[in-house]
Amino acid sequence: MRTSALLNLCSSIESTPMSLFIQKTPWVVPLVQIIHIFAIALILISSLTIYSAVLKSNNDQARVNKTLQQFTTFVYLSLSILFLSGSILIIGEPARSLANEAFQIKMLFLLSALIGNFYLLKQYKTTQILSRPLCYLTLFLWLGVVFSGRWIAYV
C-alpha cells in the first residue's frame, strides 16, 4: 500500500544524514545485504534444526530441550543481526522497501513466523500437541519471508 503518508515518511528518511551517507557510499548496501542474507540463513538453519528435533522427538522431551538450549541463542543472535541490517537497508533505500508491496508482505510473514517461533521456543514443554503443526506452519512462514524478500527487487 502506497499511501501519501508512507511516501512522505520515505522522503523524510531519504533526506537524513545517515541515509545520504548510505546512498553515497557504494559498498554499504551490498555489504549489508550480504550480512542480512547470512543472518536469514542462520535463523533458518537454527529453526530447521529445532523443528526437526520437535518433529522427530516422539515425545523425547530431553532431546528437544537439549536442541532448544543449543540453537535458541543462534535464533536470537540472527534476529538481532537481521534487525540491524534490515534497519540499515531501510534507512538507505526507504522507498525501495517501505513502499514496496513485497516488503510489506515479507513483514507480515516475518511477524507471523516470529510469533510462531517464540511460542514454540517458550511453550514447548506445555503444548507438545500443538508443536508439530506449529513447526510446519512456522517453516512455511519462514519460506514466505525468504521468497517475498527476494521479490522486493522485482516489484
PADREN-328149 format. One record per atom (N, C-alpha, C): atom name; x, y, z. Coordinates in nm, 4 decimals, m for minus. Layout:
BEGIN
 atom       xx       yy       zz
   CA        X        Y        Z
...
//
This chain:
BEGIN
 atom       xx       yy       zz
    N   0.0829  m0.1170   0.0000
   CA   0.0000   0.0000   0.0000
    C   0.0880   0.1242   0.0000
    N   0.0753   0.2000  m0.1040
   CA   0.1498   0.3252  m0.1156
    C   0.0560   0.4402  m0.0824
    N   0.0649   0.4862   0.0386
   CA  m0.0162   0.6000   0.0785
    C   0.0717   0.7249   0.0766
    N   0.0079   0.8388   0.0745
   CA   0.0854   0.9637   0.0733
    C   0.1652   0.9793   0.2025
    N   0.1094   0.9354   0.3138
   CA   0.1829   0.9437   0.4406
    C   0.3077   0.8556   0.4368
    N   0.2954   0.7371   0.3783
   CA   0.4106   0.6469   0.3678
    C   0.5164   0.7059   0.2752
    N   0.4762   0.7621   0.1647
   CA   0.5716   0.8233   0.0723
    C   0.6382   0.9462   0.1339
    N   0.5634   1.0210   0.2141
   CA   0.6225   1.1345   0.2848
    C   0.7256   1.0869   0.3877
    N   0.6939   0.9779   0.4565
   CA   0.7888   0.9201   0.5506
    C   0.9160   0.8770   0.4794
    N   0.9006   0.8129   0.3638
   CA   1.0172   0.7706   0.2847
    C   1.1015   0.8908   0.2439
    N   1.0371   0.9967   0.2022
   CA   1.1101   1.1181   0.1631
    C   1.1868   1.1777   0.2792
    N   1.1245   1.1808   0.3951
   CA   1.1934   1.2384   0.5102
    C   1.3098   1.1503   0.5555
    N   1.2955   1.0188   0.5461
   CA   1.4063   0.9296   0.5818
    C   1.5204   0.9451   0.4815
    N   1.4867   0.9545   0.3528
   CA   1.5895   0.9676   0.2485
    C   1.6752   1.0925   0.2643
    N   1.6235   1.1941   0.3287
   CA   1.6988   1.3188   0.3415
    C   1.7801   1.3272   0.4704
    N   1.7788   1.2225   0.5527
   CA   1.8587   1.2241   0.6752
    C   2.0064   1.2048   0.6415
    N   2.0955   1.2545   0.7262
   CA   2.2396   1.2369   0.7004
    C   2.2816   1.0903   0.6894
    N   2.2243   1.0048   0.7726
   CA   2.2614   0.8627   0.7669
    C   2.2195   0.8012   0.6337
    N   2.0991   0.8321   0.5895
   CA   2.0520   0.7803   0.4620
    C   2.1381   0.8313   0.3470
    N   2.1717   0.9575   0.3500
   CA   2.2573   1.0146   0.2448
    C   2.3944   0.9488   0.2439
    N   2.4483   0.9200   0.3622
   CA   2.5771   0.8505   0.3692
    C   2.5671   0.7118   0.3063
    N   2.4610   0.6382   0.3413
   CA   2.4424   0.5026   0.2876
    C   2.4242   0.5081   0.1363
    N   2.3491   0.6061   0.0863
   CA   2.3252   0.6187  m0.0578
    C   2.4521   0.6537  m0.1340
    N   2.5379   0.7353  m0.0737
   CA   2.6568   0.7836  m0.1444
    C   2.7780   0.6923  m0.1300
    N   2.7733   0.5982  m0.0367
   CA   2.8850   0.5063  m0.0171
    C   2.8522   0.3760  m0.0895
    N   2.9215   0.3474  m0.1994
   CA   2.8798   0.2358  m0.2858
    C   2.8909   0.0965  m0.2239
    N   2.9704   0.0783  m0.1214
   CA   2.9901  m0.0560  m0.0668
    C   2.8956  m0.0893   0.0489
    N   2.8246   0.0097   0.1034
   CA   2.7441  m0.0153   0.2234
    C   2.6279  m0.1103   0.1954
    N   2.5447  m0.0784   0.0972
   CA   2.4257  m0.1606   0.0717
    C   2.4627  m0.3046   0.0332
    N   2.5581  m0.3276  m0.0589
   CA   2.5924  m0.4665  m0.0892
    C   2.6470  m0.5433   0.0317
    N   2.7305  m0.4783   0.1124
   CA   2.7857  m0.5450   0.2309
    C   2.6752  m0.5788   0.3309
    N   2.5864  m0.4851   0.3542
   CA   2.4773  m0.5084   0.4496
    C   2.3816  m0.6147   0.3967
    N   2.3586  m0.6179   0.2659
   CA   2.2738  m0.7226   0.2084
    C   2.3356  m0.8614   0.2288
    N   2.4667  m0.8720   0.2138
   CA   2.5354  m0.9997   0.2376
    C   2.5173  m1.0428   0.3827
    N   2.5389  m0.9490   0.4749
   CA   2.5211  m0.9795   0.6174
    C   2.3766  m1.0207   0.6450
    N   2.2824  m0.9518   0.5843
   CA   2.1400  m0.9818   0.6017
    C   2.1079  m1.1232   0.5517
    N   2.1629  m1.1594   0.4379
   CA   2.1380  m1.2930   0.3823
    C   2.1991  m1.4017   0.4705
    N   2.3206  m1.3793   0.5213
   CA   2.3811  m1.4767   0.6127
    C   2.2994  m1.4912   0.7412
    N   2.2455  m1.3802   0.7906
   CA   2.1645  m1.3856   0.9128
    C   2.0348  m1.4612   0.8888
    N   1.9730  m1.4424   0.7722
   CA   1.8499  m1.5173   0.7437
    C   1.8824  m1.6659   0.7287
    N   1.9990  m1.6968   0.6719
   CA   2.0402  m1.8371   0.6628
    C   2.0616  m1.8961   0.8016
    N   2.1221  m1.8193   0.8908
   CA   2.1464  m1.8674   1.0268
    C   2.0158  m1.8934   1.1009
    N   1.9204  m1.8040   1.0874
   CA   1.7937  m1.8267   1.1577
    C   1.7167  m1.9436   1.0958
    N   1.7258  m1.9599   0.9639
   CA   1.6578  m2.0734   0.9006
    C   1.7207  m2.2061   0.9429
    N   1.8520  m2.2129   0.9425
   CA   1.9197  m2.3366   0.9833
    C   1.8899  m2.3686   1.1295
    N   1.8973  m2.2677   1.2151
   CA   1.8687  m2.2900   1.3573
    C   1.7248  m2.3337   1.3780
    N   1.6324  m2.2663   1.3106
   CA   1.4911  m2.3012   1.3250
    C   1.4634  m2.4405   1.2690
    N   1.5209  m2.4718   1.1547
   CA   1.5013  m2.6055   1.0977
    C   1.5549  m2.7143   1.1897
    N   1.6661  m2.6885   1.2543
   CA   1.7217  m2.7856   1.3485
    C   1.6273  m2.8057   1.4662
    N   1.5740  m2.6968   1.5168
   CA   1.4776  m2.7062   1.6276
    C   1.3515  m2.7790   1.5827
    N   1.3004  m2.7427   1.4649
   CA   1.1782  m2.8067   1.4153
    C   1.1990  m2.9555   1.3928
    N   1.3131  m2.9919   1.3367
   CA   1.3367  m3.1350   1.3126
    C   1.3482  m3.2111   1.4441
    N   1.4044  m3.1501   1.5470
   CA   1.4110  m3.2160   1.6775
    C   1.2712  m3.2357   1.7349
    N   1.1863  m3.1352   1.7187
   CA   1.0488  m3.1471   1.7684
    C   0.9727  m3.2530   1.6892
    N   0.9888  m3.2519   1.5568
   CA   0.9143  m3.3455   1.4732
    C   0.9609  m3.4896   1.4896
    N   1.0880  m3.5096   1.5193
   CA   1.1434  m3.6447   1.5345
    C   1.1492  m3.6903   1.6797
    N   1.1006  m3.6108   1.7709
   CA   1.1227  m3.6371   1.9125
    C   1.0480  m3.7573   1.9673
    N   0.9315  m3.7867   1.9134
   CA   0.8469  m3.8915   1.9699
    C   0.8307  m3.8722   2.1205
    N   0.8037  m3.7481   2.1575
   CA   0.7831  m3.7080   2.2968
    C   0.9080  m3.7255   2.3840
    N   1.0256  m3.7228   2.3216
   CA   1.1516  m3.7262   2.3970
    C   1.1868  m3.5826   2.4360
    N   1.1347  m3.5418   2.5486
   CA   1.1488  m3.4036   2.5944
    C   1.2953  m3.3650   2.6155
    N   1.3768  m3.4556   2.6628
   CA   1.5175  m3.4233   2.6901
    C   1.5918  m3.3883   2.5617
    N   1.5646  m3.4624   2.4558
   CA   1.6307  m3.4358   2.3276
    C   1.5917  m3.2986   2.2740
    N   1.4642  m3.2678   2.2791
   CA   1.4169  m3.1391   2.2289
    C   1.4721  m3.0251   2.3143
    N   1.4722  m3.0425   2.4466
   CA   1.5243  m2.9382   2.5343
    C   1.6726  m2.9124   2.5087
    N   1.7489  m3.0179   2.4821
   CA   1.8913  m3.0016   2.4521
    C   1.9091  m2.9228   2.3217
    N   1.8294  m2.9551   2.2204
   CA   1.8360  m2.8829   2.0931
    C   1.7939  m2.7375   2.1110
    N   1.6897  m2.7159   2.1895
   CA   1.6451  m2.5793   2.2163
    C   1.7551  m2.4985   2.2847
    N   1.8221  m2.5594   2.3819
   CA   1.9316  m2.4898   2.4507
    C   2.0454  m2.4567   2.3549
    N   2.0757  m2.5471   2.2650
   CA   2.1878  m2.5270   2.1733
    C   2.1586  m2.4216   2.0669
    N   2.0369  m2.4140   2.0177
   CA   2.0091  m2.3319   1.8999
    C   1.9267  m2.2063   1.9263
    N   1.8698  m2.1916   2.0433
   CA   1.7929  m2.0708   2.0733
    C   1.8819  m1.9470   2.0692
    N   2.0040  m1.9596   2.1156
   CA   2.0978  m1.8474   2.1111
    C   2.1210  m1.8003   1.9677
    N   2.1338  m1.8952   1.8758
   CA   2.1538  m1.8589   1.7355
    C   2.0324  m1.7879   1.6773
    N   1.9130  m1.8294   1.7193
   CA   1.7913  m1.7630   1.6730
    C   1.7918  m1.6173   1.7176
    N   1.8206  m1.5947   1.8458
   CA   1.8208  m1.4565   1.8967
    C   1.9339  m1.3735   1.8373
    N   2.0502  m1.4340   1.8189
   CA   2.1625  m1.3630   1.7569
    C   2.1282  m1.3225   1.6142
    N   2.0755  m1.4150   1.5381
   CA   2.0425  m1.3840   1.3988
    C   1.9298  m1.2811   1.3897
    N   1.8343  m1.2855   1.4821
   CA   1.7289  m1.1838   1.4824
    C   1.7856  m1.0449   1.5086
    N   1.8827  m1.0370   1.5978
   CA   1.9467  m0.9073   1.6245
    C   2.0182  m0.8554   1.5005
    N   2.0913  m0.9434   1.4346
   CA   2.1629  m0.9042   1.3126
    C   2.0645  m0.8649   1.2030
    N   1.9565  m0.9410   1.1896
   CA   1.8546  m0.9084   1.0893
    C   1.7906  m0.7726   1.1166
    N   1.7642  m0.7449   1.2420
   CA   1.7040  m0.6162   1.2756
    C   1.7991  m0.5015   1.2403
    N   1.9250  m0.5152   1.2767
   CA   2.0218  m0.4088   1.2483
    C   2.0464  m0.3919   1.0989
    N   2.0711  m0.5024   1.0305
   CA   2.0997  m0.4923   0.8874
    C   1.9759  m0.4475   0.8096
    N   1.8595  m0.4967   0.8473
   CA   1.7364  m0.4534   0.7811
    C   1.7093  m0.3053   0.8029
    N   1.7384  m0.2568   0.9227
   CA   1.7204  m0.1135   0.9505
    C   1.8120  m0.0289   0.8639
    N   1.9358  m0.0732   0.8481
   CA   2.0299  m0.0001   0.7623
    C   1.9809   0.0014   0.6183
    N   1.9316  m0.1123   0.5709
   CA   1.8809  m0.1189   0.4340
    C   1.7587  m0.0290   0.4155
    N   1.6717  m0.0247   0.5146
   CA   1.5536   0.0613   0.5054
    C   1.5939   0.2082   0.5068
    N   1.6865   0.2444   0.5944
   CA   1.7310   0.3835   0.6015
    C   1.7990   0.4251   0.4714
    N   1.8761   0.3347   0.4121
   CA   1.9464   0.3663   0.2883
    C   1.8564   0.3771   0.1672
    N   1.7529   0.2953   0.1629
   CA   1.6615   0.2935   0.0483
    C   1.5166   0.2790   0.0963
    N   1.4646   0.3804   0.1639
   CA   1.3306   0.3643   0.2238
    C   1.2184   0.3424   0.1232
    N   1.2221   0.4101   0.0107
   CA   1.1135   0.3934  m0.0867
    C   1.1168   0.2537  m0.1482
    N   1.2366   0.1975  m0.1631
   CA   1.2507   0.0635  m0.2205
    C   1.1919  m0.0425  m0.1279
    N   1.1932  m0.0155   0.0003
   CA   1.1440  m0.1160   0.0929
    C   1.0078  m0.0809   0.1517
    N   0.9968   0.0278   0.2220
   CA   0.8727   0.0580   0.2939
    C   0.7514   0.0691   0.2029
    N   0.7691   0.1254   0.0849
   CA   0.6561   0.1438  m0.0067
    C   0.6369   0.0252  m0.1010
    N   0.7153  m0.0785  m0.0832
   CA   0.7116  m0.1950  m0.1708
    C   0.6158  m0.2992  m0.1139
    N   0.5230  m0.3456  m0.1964
   CA   0.4246  m0.4446  m0.1504
    C   0.4899  m0.5760  m0.1095
    N   0.5946  m0.6168  m0.1794
   CA   0.6645  m0.7405  m0.1427
    C   0.7279  m0.7269  m0.0045
    N   0.7821  m0.6100   0.0254
   CA   0.8397  m0.5851   0.1574
    C   0.7319  m0.5916   0.2648
    N   0.6170  m0.5337   0.2377
   CA   0.5081  m0.5351   0.3345
    C   0.4591  m0.6777   0.3603
    N   0.4524  m0.7572   0.2547
   CA   0.4145  m0.8982   0.2704
    C   0.5223  m0.9717   0.3492
    N   0.6492  m0.9410   0.3211
   CA   0.7599  m1.0020   0.3959
    C   0.7465  m0.9725   0.5446
    N   0.7114  m0.8489   0.5789
   CA   0.6980  m0.8119   0.7191
    C   0.5823  m0.8867   0.7861
    N   0.4741  m0.9110   0.7122
   CA   0.3638  m0.9901   0.7674
    C   0.4063  m1.1348   0.7916
    N   0.4768  m1.1922   0.6937
   CA   0.5306  m1.3271   0.7119
    C   0.6272  m1.3302   0.8301
    N   0.7137  m1.2294   0.8382
   CA   0.8134  m1.2251   0.9455
    C   0.7472  m1.2164   1.0823
    N   0.6521  m1.1276   1.0974
   CA   0.5829  m1.1140   1.2253
    C   0.5144  m1.2455   1.2638
    N   0.4489  m1.3090   1.1682
   CA   0.3815  m1.4370   1.1948
    C   0.4817  m1.5464   1.2297
    N   0.5925  m1.5516   1.1569
   CA   0.6953  m1.6526   1.1846
    C   0.7571  m1.6311   1.3217
    N   0.7809  m1.5067   1.3580
   CA   0.8383  m1.4782   1.4898
    C   0.7437  m1.5176   1.6022
    N   0.6162  m1.4897   1.5844
   CA   0.5175  m1.5289   1.6857
    C   0.5171  m1.6813   1.6996
    N   0.5154  m1.7511   1.5872
   CA   0.5184  m1.8974   1.5911
    C   0.6462  m1.9500   1.6532
    N   0.7582  m1.8923   1.6159
   CA   0.8873  m1.9351   1.6686
    C   0.8953  m1.9132   1.8200
    N   0.8600  m1.7932   1.8646
   CA   0.8677  m1.7633   2.0072
    C   0.7714  m1.8490   2.0872
    N   0.6550  m1.8717   2.0328
   CA   0.5589  m1.9577   2.1017
    C   0.6161  m2.0982   2.1170
    N   0.6754  m2.1483   2.0101
   CA   0.7335  m2.2817   2.0144
    C   0.8512  m2.2874   2.1119
    N   0.9381  m2.1878   2.1093
   CA   1.0551  m2.1874   2.1969
    C   1.0168  m2.1748   2.3443
    N   0.9162  m2.0957   2.3737
   CA   0.8793  m2.0705   2.5131
    C   0.7798  m2.1720   2.5690
    N   0.6944  m2.2243   2.4843
   CA   0.5832  m2.3047   2.5340
    C   0.5918  m2.4524   2.4982
    N   0.7042  m2.4984   2.4467
   CA   0.7107  m2.6377   2.4024
    C   0.6771  m2.7353   2.5140
    N   0.7264  m2.7101   2.6324
   CA   0.7088  m2.8048   2.7434
    C   0.5621  m2.8280   2.7777
    N   0.4798  m2.7264   2.7597
   CA   0.3393  m2.7393   2.7999
    C   0.2444  m2.7668   2.6835
    N   0.2885  m2.7445   2.5617
   CA   0.1967  m2.7584   2.4479
    C   0.2551  m2.8482   2.3397
    N   0.2968  m2.9666   2.3756
   CA   0.3570  m3.0565   2.2779
    C   0.2587  m3.0991   2.1691
    N   0.1304  m3.0994   2.1993
   CA   0.0307  m3.1391   2.0995
    C   0.0307  m3.0406   1.9832
    N   0.0454  m2.9117   2.0126
   CA   0.0454  m2.8095   1.9084
    C   0.1807  m2.7937   1.8400
    N   0.2840  m2.8513   1.8957
   CA   0.4182  m2.8223   1.8462
    C   0.4429  m2.8726   1.7037
    N   0.3946  m2.9882   1.6693
   CA   0.4187  m3.0385   1.5329
    C   0.3515  m2.9540   1.4256
    N   0.2215  m2.9265   1.4357
   CA   0.1612  m2.8380   1.3343
    C   0.2247  m2.6994   1.3333
    N   0.2641  m2.6517   1.4508
   CA   0.3272  m2.5206   1.4588
    C   0.4629  m2.5204   1.3887
    N   0.5359  m2.6296   1.3960
   CA   0.6637  m2.6401   1.3233
    C   0.6410  m2.6270   1.1734
    N   0.5438  m2.7001   1.1212
   CA   0.5163  m2.6929   0.9773
    C   0.4682  m2.5535   0.9366
    N   0.3793  m2.4959   1.0160
   CA   0.3285  m2.3629   0.9859
    C   0.4412  m2.2597   0.9885
    N   0.5234  m2.2636   1.0906
   CA   0.6312  m2.1658   1.1029
    C   0.7351  m2.1843   0.9934
    N   0.7630  m2.3068   0.9555
   CA   0.8538  m2.3307   0.8432
    C   0.7986  m2.2685   0.7156
    N   0.6702  m2.2866   0.6908
   CA   0.6052  m2.2239   0.5754
    C   0.6183  m2.0723   0.5818
    N   0.5994  m2.0153   0.6996
   CA   0.6096  m1.8698   0.7161
    C   0.7518  m1.8206   0.6909
    N   0.8533  m1.8950   0.7383
   CA   0.9926  m1.8553   0.7121
    C   1.0230  m1.8615   0.5627
    N   0.9700  m1.9602   0.4945
   CA   0.9889  m1.9663   0.3492
    C   0.9201  m1.8475   0.2818
    N   0.8059  m1.8062   0.3353
   CA   0.7393  m1.6863   0.2851
    C   0.8239  m1.5619   0.3039
    N   0.8951  m1.5538   0.4167
   CA   0.9852  m1.4412   0.4405
    C   1.0946  m1.4384   0.3342
    N   1.1533  m1.5543   0.3087
   CA   1.2633  m1.5622   0.2114
    C   1.2153  m1.5267   0.0711
    N   1.1069  m1.5870   0.0272
   CA   1.0611  m1.5645  m0.1099
    C   1.0081  m1.4223  m0.1304
    N   0.9346  m1.3711  m0.0343
   CA   0.8865  m1.2334  m0.0505
    C   1.0019  m1.1346  m0.0399
    N   1.1041  m1.1673   0.0395
   CA   1.2237  m1.0829   0.0441
    C   1.2947  m1.0771  m0.0896
    N   1.2998  m1.1881  m0.1588
   CA   1.3607  m1.1896  m0.2920
    C   1.2785  m1.1077  m0.3910
    N   1.1475  m1.1055  m0.3742
   CA   1.0606  m1.0327  m0.4667
    C   1.0702  m0.8819  m0.4518
    N   1.1298  m0.8344  m0.3431
   CA   1.1432  m0.6902  m0.3236
    C   1.2159  m0.6271  m0.4416
    N   1.3144  m0.6948  m0.4939
   CA   1.3928  m0.6408  m0.6052
    C   1.3121  m0.6321  m0.7348
    N   1.2043  m0.7076  m0.7459
   CA   1.1318  m0.7161  m0.8724
    C   0.9987  m0.6444  m0.8736
    N   0.9540  m0.5973  m0.7589
   CA   0.8214  m0.5321  m0.7518
    C   0.8394  m0.3825  m0.7490
//
